Amino acid sequence: MKRFFLLFFLITKISLVFGIDYSKIDNQSKTVPSKLKTPIEIGQYLAQNLTTPTDKARAIYYWITQNIRYDLKQLNSNKVYANTQEILNEVLNNRQGVCQHYSELFHACCQSVGLQSYVISGYTSQNGKVDVIGHAWNAIKIDNKFYNIDVTWAAGHLENGKYKQEFNDQYFLVSPSEFIKTHIPFDPIWQFLSNPITHKDFEDGNFEKLKIASNFNYNDSIQALLSQNQLVKSVNENRRIKKFGVTTALIRNRVAYNQQIIVNEKYNYTVDMFNKAVEVYNNYVLQKNKQFQKTSLPDEEILGFLSAVHQYIDNANSTLRFLTADNADLNNRIAGLQISIDNLTNDLQKEDAFVKKYISTWKPFRMALFSTVRF
């Protein structure tokens, strides 16, 4: 891993970023009481008596770099976590982890004290060579400006195949135009640049676009993302990633990962629509078994039952159509769900015909229609 040193840092042993002396905050942020076990407790302890977002972020950043070690055993691990909480539990229990642990912990601590932070996924370049494994880092918004933070790289580096925990203060509040030279997100909105570079530009070390102003509105995209559900987020991210080039296996894996989320979300949405259709259909059947309450139930209400079922079924069918997954189990579930939808559709058509006849019949004669109905 490339090592960066600033001459004044080596001489003075103080923490200076953009001319700001953080030594006082750093000294008081080296440790927290052992009884503090959660990101909320740790973040709030570190931020106490600090008033600015920058100082709070600094305290969290410095504590993590001093107390979390990089876990080389997980460097090439494909371990899958059930949720973010599992990642946080692991890093705080073991006091070690990989980039995802560092970035999720920083983010969680920031959230606990009201800081607007993000976890960003992408890949990196060091010494002119693009890394073959993915990376995660953070961004933070202060005074309406975005800055990048890499707690993992700040905490230490590899030396002769071993991890050396050694603080490197180059990765706190880095401007987007500088950070992009070593870190590129999969999704271009997280470059925080009005003229984001492509993946090929990054891999070629071509940063000429940084000199040219443009109108890419990453602020609006990020703001919209905050209100989107997971399906829409994944669809839009894949669209943006593809636009900026799928040039490496890492990017292809990210697109494939998003596609898996898209399929899962669409399947779950279809299940939800089908279950709602079944619920309304069962209510309709219940009323029919009561002979539409001896023909006193308003026709509009009866038609409303069937109309709602049709709407849910149409939504389910439009989402499930052409949906395929990479794993056989989910494909079998999709096929089984389609059969259930088709069966309900057939039953619904029969009820459409019955209700049509029921409504067209003079009310005094409607009861006779139930005598021929089999449930």
Secondary structure, DSSP 8 states (H G I E B T S, - for coil): ------HHHHHH---EETTEE-HHHHHHTS---TT--SHHHHHHHHHTT--SHHHHHHHHHHHHHHH-EE-GGGTT-----SSHHHHHHHHHHHSEE-HHHHHHHHHHHHHHTT-EEEEEEEEEEETTEE-SS-EEEEEEEETTEEEEE-HHHHHEEEETTEEEE---GGGSSB-HHHHTTTEEESSGGGG--SS---HHHHHHT--GGGGS-----HHHHHHHHTTS-HHHHHHHHHHHHHHT---SHHHHHHHHHHHHHHHHHHHHHHHHHHHHHHHHHHHHHHHHHTHHHHHTS-HHHHHHHHHHHHHHHHHHHHHHTT---SSHHHHHHHHHHHHHHHHHHHHHHHHHHHHHHHHHS-GGGTHHHHTT---
